[in-house]
């Protein structure tokens, strides 16, 4: 199961697995914190 998040750097849509605490954008390499559920 994957969830979606908007990148804090480039506003790209990021897909990440549930349980991740942060996501690194493949486009701009910004690290976006995942909000708690």
PDB file of N, CA, C, O and CB in Angstrom:
ATOM      1  N   UNK A   1       0.851  -1.193   0.000  1.00  0.00           N
ATOM      2  CA  UNK A   1       0.000   0.000   0.000  1.00  0.00           C
ATOM      3  C   UNK A   1       0.886   1.241   0.000  1.00  0.00           C
ATOM      4  O   UNK A   1       1.845   1.330   0.767  1.00  0.00           O
ATOM      5  CB  UNK A   1      -0.963   0.007   1.231  1.00  0.00           C
ATOM      6  N   UNK A   2       0.560   2.187  -0.858  1.00  0.00           N
ATOM      7  CA  UNK A   2       1.341   3.420  -0.935  1.00  0.00           C
ATOM      8  C   UNK A   2       0.476   4.628  -0.619  1.00  0.00           C
ATOM      9  O   UNK A   2      -0.736   4.613  -0.836  1.00  0.00           O
ATOM     10  CB  UNK A   2       1.971   3.573  -2.321  1.00  0.00           C
ATOM     11  N   UNK A   3       1.102   5.659  -0.110  1.00  0.00           N
ATOM     12  CA  UNK A   3       0.414   6.908   0.166  1.00  0.00           C
ATOM     13  C   UNK A   3       1.048   8.000  -0.685  1.00  0.00           C
ATOM     14  O   UNK A   3       2.102   7.791  -1.285  1.00  0.00           O
ATOM     15  CB  UNK A   3       0.476   7.266   1.683  1.00  0.00           C
ATOM     16  N   UNK A   4       0.402   9.172  -0.736  1.00  0.00           N
ATOM     17  CA  UNK A   4       0.897  10.258  -1.574  1.00  0.00           C
ATOM     18  C   UNK A   4       1.187  11.492  -0.735  1.00  0.00           C
ATOM     19  O   UNK A   4       0.541  11.738   0.284  1.00  0.00           O
ATOM     20  CB  UNK A   4      -0.111  10.591  -2.677  1.00  0.00           C
ATOM     21  N   UNK A   5       2.175  12.265  -1.184  1.00  0.00           N
ATOM     22  CA  UNK A   5       2.611  13.455  -0.472  1.00  0.00           C
ATOM     23  C   UNK A   5       3.148  14.433  -1.502  1.00  0.00           C
ATOM     24  O   UNK A   5       3.727  14.022  -2.507  1.00  0.00           O
ATOM     25  CB  UNK A   5       3.688  13.117   0.614  1.00  0.00           C
ATOM     26  N   UNK A   6       2.961  15.733  -1.258  1.00  0.00           N
ATOM     27  CA  UNK A   6       3.507  16.739  -2.168  1.00  0.00           C
ATOM     28  C   UNK A   6       4.891  17.154  -1.677  1.00  0.00           C
ATOM     29  O   UNK A   6       5.065  17.472  -0.501  1.00  0.00           O
ATOM     30  CB  UNK A   6       2.561  17.976  -2.272  1.00  0.00           C
ATOM     31  N   UNK A   7       5.863  17.150  -2.568  1.00  0.00           N
ATOM     32  CA  UNK A   7       7.235  17.496  -2.212  1.00  0.00           C
ATOM     33  C   UNK A   7       7.327  18.925  -1.699  1.00  0.00           C
ATOM     34  O   UNK A   7       6.733  19.840  -2.269  1.00  0.00           O
ATOM     35  CB  UNK A   7       8.157  17.310  -3.411  1.00  0.00           C
ATOM     36  N   UNK A   8       8.088  19.110  -0.602  1.00  0.00           N
ATOM     37  CA  UNK A   8       8.237  20.443  -0.022  1.00  0.00           C
ATOM     38  C   UNK A   8       9.144  21.331  -0.876  1.00  0.00           C
ATOM     39  O   UNK A   8       9.123  22.555  -0.742  1.00  0.00           O
ATOM     40  CB  UNK A   8       8.795  20.339   1.396  1.00  0.00           C
ATOM     41  N   UNK A   9       9.933  20.720  -1.746  1.00  0.00           N
ATOM     42  CA  UNK A   9      10.861  21.497  -2.565  1.00  0.00           C
ATOM     43  C   UNK A   9      10.290  21.892  -3.917  1.00  0.00           C
ATOM     44  O   UNK A   9      10.276  23.073  -4.264  1.00  0.00           O
ATOM     45  CB  UNK A   9      12.119  20.722  -2.771  1.00  0.00           C
ATOM     46  N   UNK A  10       9.810  20.894  -4.698  1.00  0.00           N
ATOM     47  CA  UNK A  10       9.398  21.171  -6.078  1.00  0.00           C
ATOM     48  C   UNK A  10       7.913  20.949  -6.322  1.00  0.00           C
ATOM     49  O   UNK A  10       7.445  21.092  -7.452  1.00  0.00           O
ATOM     50  CB  UNK A  10      10.184  20.312  -7.023  1.00  0.00           C
ATOM     51  N   UNK A  11       7.172  20.604  -5.286  1.00  0.00           N
ATOM     52  CA  UNK A  11       5.725  20.385  -5.376  1.00  0.00           C
ATOM     53  C   UNK A  11       5.345  19.185  -6.224  1.00  0.00           C
ATOM     54  O   UNK A  11       4.183  19.039  -6.605  1.00  0.00           O
ATOM     55  CB  UNK A  11       5.064  21.606  -5.933  1.00  0.00           C
ATOM     56  N   UNK A  12       6.308  18.324  -6.524  1.00  0.00           N
ATOM     57  CA  UNK A  12       6.021  17.097  -7.261  1.00  0.00           C
ATOM     58  C   UNK A  12       5.260  16.126  -6.362  1.00  0.00           C
ATOM     59  O   UNK A  12       5.426  16.146  -5.143  1.00  0.00           O
ATOM     60  CB  UNK A  12       7.328  16.449  -7.785  1.00  0.00           C
ATOM     61  N   UNK A  13       4.439  15.288  -6.954  1.00  0.00           N
ATOM     62  CA  UNK A  13       3.709  14.298  -6.170  1.00  0.00           C
ATOM     63  C   UNK A  13       4.605  13.104  -5.880  1.00  0.00           C
ATOM     64  O   UNK A  13       5.151  12.486  -6.794  1.00  0.00           O
ATOM     65  CB  UNK A  13       2.432  13.849  -6.906  1.00  0.00           C
ATOM     66  N   UNK A  14       4.752  12.784  -4.591  1.00  0.00           N
ATOM     67  CA  UNK A  14       5.608  11.674  -4.188  1.00  0.00           C
ATOM     68  C   UNK A  14       4.770  10.497  -3.724  1.00  0.00           C
ATOM     69  O   UNK A  14       3.780  10.674  -3.014  1.00  0.00           O
ATOM     70  CB  UNK A  14       6.572  12.108  -3.081  1.00  0.00           C
ATOM     71  N   UNK A  15       5.164   9.304  -4.122  1.00  0.00           N
ATOM     72  CA  UNK A  15       4.531   8.079  -3.628  1.00  0.00           C
ATOM     73  C   UNK A  15       5.483   7.435  -2.637  1.00  0.00           C
ATOM     74  O   UNK A  15       6.680   7.327  -2.902  1.00  0.00           O
ATOM     75  CB  UNK A  15       4.179   7.093  -4.801  1.00  0.00           C
ATOM     76  N   UNK A  16       4.957   7.006  -1.498  1.00  0.00           N
ATOM     77  CA  UNK A  16       5.824   6.397  -0.495  1.00  0.00           C
ATOM     78  C   UNK A  16       5.077   5.293   0.234  1.00  0.00           C
ATOM     79  O   UNK A  16       3.852   5.339   0.342  1.00  0.00           O
ATOM     80  CB  UNK A  16       6.334   7.453   0.504  1.00  0.00           C
ATOM     81  N   UNK A  17       5.806   4.298   0.735  1.00  0.00           N
ATOM     82  CA  UNK A  17       5.155   3.208   1.476  1.00  0.00           C
ATOM     83  C   UNK A  17       4.691   3.684   2.842  1.00  0.00           C
ATOM     84  O   UNK A  17       5.341   4.526   3.462  1.00  0.00           O
ATOM     85  CB  UNK A  17       6.109   2.013   1.632  1.00  0.00           C
ATOM     86  N   UNK A  18       3.581   3.155   3.311  1.00  0.00           N
ATOM     87  CA  UNK A  18       3.097   3.493   4.641  1.00  0.00           C
ATOM     88  C   UNK A  18       4.135   3.083   5.679  1.00  0.00           C
ATOM     89  O   UNK A  18       4.736   2.014   5.574  1.00  0.00           O
ATOM     90  CB  UNK A  18       1.740   2.809   4.923  1.00  0.00           C
ATOM     91  N   UNK A  19       4.345   3.930   6.677  1.00  0.00           N
ATOM     92  CA  UNK A  19       5.311   3.631   7.716  1.00  0.00           C
ATOM     93  C   UNK A  19       6.591   4.436   7.556  1.00  0.00           C
ATOM     94  O   UNK A  19       7.417   4.480   8.469  1.00  0.00           O
ATOM     95  CB  UNK A  19       5.627   2.160   7.716  1.00  0.00           C
ATOM     96  N   UNK A  20       6.761   5.076   6.397  1.00  0.00           N
ATOM     97  CA  UNK A  20       7.951   5.906   6.201  1.00  0.00           C
ATOM     98  C   UNK A  20       7.837   7.168   7.049  1.00  0.00           C
ATOM     99  O   UNK A  20       6.743   7.705   7.220  1.00  0.00           O
ATOM    100  CB  UNK A  20       8.135   6.270   4.702  1.00  0.00           C
ATOM    101  N   UNK A  21       8.969   7.645   7.583  1.00  0.00           N
ATOM    102  CA  UNK A  21       8.944   8.854   8.408  1.00  0.00           C
ATOM    103  C   UNK A  21       9.282  10.088   7.585  1.00  0.00           C
ATOM    104  O   UNK A  21       8.937  11.208   7.963  1.00  0.00           O
ATOM    105  CB  UNK A  21       9.919   8.723   9.579  1.00  0.00           C
ATOM    106  N   UNK A  22       9.961   9.881   6.455  1.00  0.00           N
ATOM    107  CA  UNK A  22      10.261  10.976   5.546  1.00  0.00           C
ATOM    108  C   UNK A  22      10.464  10.408   4.146  1.00  0.00           C
ATOM    109  O   UNK A  22      10.717   9.216   3.972  1.00  0.00           O
ATOM    110  CB  UNK A  22      11.516  11.766   6.016  1.00  0.00           C
ATOM    111  N   UNK A  23      10.345  11.293   3.144  1.00  0.00           N
ATOM    112  CA  UNK A  23      10.462  10.860   1.755  1.00  0.00           C
ATOM    113  C   UNK A  23      11.461  11.761   1.040  1.00  0.00           C
ATOM    114  O   UNK A  23      11.398  12.985   1.159  1.00  0.00           O
ATOM    115  CB  UNK A  23       9.077  10.886   1.040  1.00  0.00           C
ATOM    116  N   UNK A  24      12.386  11.152   0.295  1.00  0.00           N
ATOM    117  CA  UNK A  24      13.336  11.936  -0.485  1.00  0.00           C
ATOM    118  C   UNK A  24      12.841  12.008  -1.931  1.00  0.00           C
ATOM    119  O   UNK A  24      12.587  10.982  -2.563  1.00  0.00           O
ATOM    120  CB  UNK A  24      14.772  11.316  -0.412  1.00  0.00           C
ATOM    121  N   UNK A  25      12.709  13.223  -2.441  1.00  0.00           N
ATOM    122  CA  UNK A  25      12.206  13.427  -3.800  1.00  0.00           C
ATOM    123  C   UNK A  25      13.252  13.011  -4.831  1.00  0.00           C
ATOM    124  O   UNK A  25      14.419  13.390  -4.728  1.00  0.00           O
ATOM    125  CB  UNK A  25      11.809  14.899  -4.013  1.00  0.00           C
ATOM    126  N   UNK A  26      12.830  12.231  -5.823  1.00  0.00           N
ATOM    127  CA  UNK A  26      13.748  11.780  -6.865  1.00  0.00           C
ATOM    128  C   UNK A  26      14.064  12.902  -7.856  1.00  0.00           C
ATOM    129  O   UNK A  26      15.061  12.833  -8.575  1.00  0.00           O
ATOM    130  CB  UNK A  26      13.157  10.580  -7.605  1.00  0.00           C
ATOM    131  N   UNK A  27      13.214  13.939  -7.893  1.00  0.00           N
ATOM    132  CA  UNK A  27      13.392  15.022  -8.855  1.00  0.00           C
ATOM    133  C   UNK A  27      14.352  16.090  -8.333  1.00  0.00           C
ATOM    134  O   UNK A  27      15.304  16.465  -9.017  1.00  0.00           O
ATOM    135  CB  UNK A  27      12.045  15.652  -9.187  1.00  0.00           C
ATOM    136  N   UNK A  28      14.093  16.586  -7.094  1.00  0.00           N
ATOM    137  CA  UNK A  28      14.901  17.691  -6.574  1.00  0.00           C
ATOM    138  C   UNK A  28      15.723  17.310  -5.342  1.00  0.00           C
ATOM    139  O   UNK A  28      16.482  18.131  -4.827  1.00  0.00           O
ATOM    140  CB  UNK A  28      14.008  18.857  -6.237  1.00  0.00           C
ATOM    141  N   UNK A  29      15.577  16.063  -4.864  1.00  0.00           N
ATOM    142  CA  UNK A  29      16.337  15.556  -3.717  1.00  0.00           C
ATOM    143  C   UNK A  29      15.992  16.213  -2.386  1.00  0.00           C
ATOM    144  O   UNK A  29      16.724  16.047  -1.410  1.00  0.00           O
ATOM    145  CB  UNK A  29      17.788  15.733  -3.973  1.00  0.00           C
ATOM    146  N   UNK A  30      14.893  16.953  -2.331  1.00  0.00           N
ATOM    147  CA  UNK A  30      14.457  17.510  -1.053  1.00  0.00           C
ATOM    148  C   UNK A  30      13.874  16.392  -0.196  1.00  0.00           C
ATOM    149  O   UNK A  30      13.261  15.458  -0.715  1.00  0.00           O
ATOM    150  CB  UNK A  30      13.414  18.646  -1.263  1.00  0.00           C
ATOM    151  N   UNK A  31      14.068  16.492   1.117  1.00  0.00           N
ATOM    152  CA  UNK A  31      13.499  15.505   2.028  1.00  0.00           C
ATOM    153  C   UNK A  31      12.257  16.098   2.669  1.00  0.00           C
ATOM    154  O   UNK A  31      12.322  17.150   3.304  1.00  0.00           O
ATOM    155  CB  UNK A  31      14.530  15.071   3.109  1.00  0.00           C
ATOM    156  N   UNK A  32      11.123  15.422   2.503  1.00  0.00           N
ATOM    157  CA  UNK A  32       9.852  15.891   3.042  1.00  0.00           C
ATOM    158  C   UNK A  32       9.421  14.991   4.189  1.00  0.00           C
ATOM    159  O   UNK A  32       9.373  13.769   4.043  1.00  0.00           O
ATOM    160  CB  UNK A  32       8.767  15.930   1.943  1.00  0.00           C
ATOM    161  N   UNK A  33       9.109  15.592   5.329  1.00  0.00           N
ATOM    162  CA  UNK A  33       8.654  14.811   6.479  1.00  0.00           C
ATOM    163  C   UNK A  33       7.229  14.343   6.234  1.00  0.00           C
ATOM    164  O   UNK A  33       6.403  15.089   5.709  1.00  0.00           O
ATOM    165  CB  UNK A  33       8.741  15.640   7.788  1.00  0.00           C
ATOM    166  N   UNK A  34       6.944  13.100   6.619  1.00  0.00           N
ATOM    167  CA  UNK A  34       5.601  12.552   6.481  1.00  0.00           C
ATOM    168  C   UNK A  34       4.795  12.927   7.723  1.00  0.00           C
ATOM    169  O   UNK A  34       5.225  12.646   8.842  1.00  0.00           O
ATOM    170  CB  UNK A  34       5.641  11.000   6.282  1.00  0.00           C
ATOM    171  N   UNK A  35       3.627  13.560   7.543  1.00  0.00           N
ATOM    172  CA  UNK A  35       2.807  13.918   8.711  1.00  0.00           C
ATOM    173  C   UNK A  35       2.328  12.667   9.441  1.00  0.00           C
ATOM    174  O   UNK A  35       2.061  11.647   8.805  1.00  0.00           O
ATOM    175  CB  UNK A  35       1.595  14.776   8.282  1.00  0.00           C
ATOM    176  N   UNK A  36       2.216  12.732  10.765  1.00  0.00           N
ATOM    177  CA  UNK A  36       1.719  11.572  11.512  1.00  0.00           C
ATOM    178  C   UNK A  36       0.281  11.251  11.121  1.00  0.00           C
ATOM    179  O   UNK A  36      -0.480  12.164  10.800  1.00  0.00           O
ATOM    180  CB  UNK A  36       1.809  11.826  13.028  1.00  0.00           C
ATOM    181  N   UNK A  37      -0.108   9.986  11.139  1.00  0.00           N
ATOM    182  CA  UNK A  37      -1.461   9.576  10.733  1.00  0.00           C
ATOM    183  C   UNK A  37      -2.535  10.098  11.680  1.00  0.00           C
ATOM    184  O   UNK A  37      -3.720   9.837  11.473  1.00  0.00           O
ATOM    185  CB  UNK A  37      -1.546   8.061  10.659  1.00  0.00           C
TER     186      UNK A  37
END
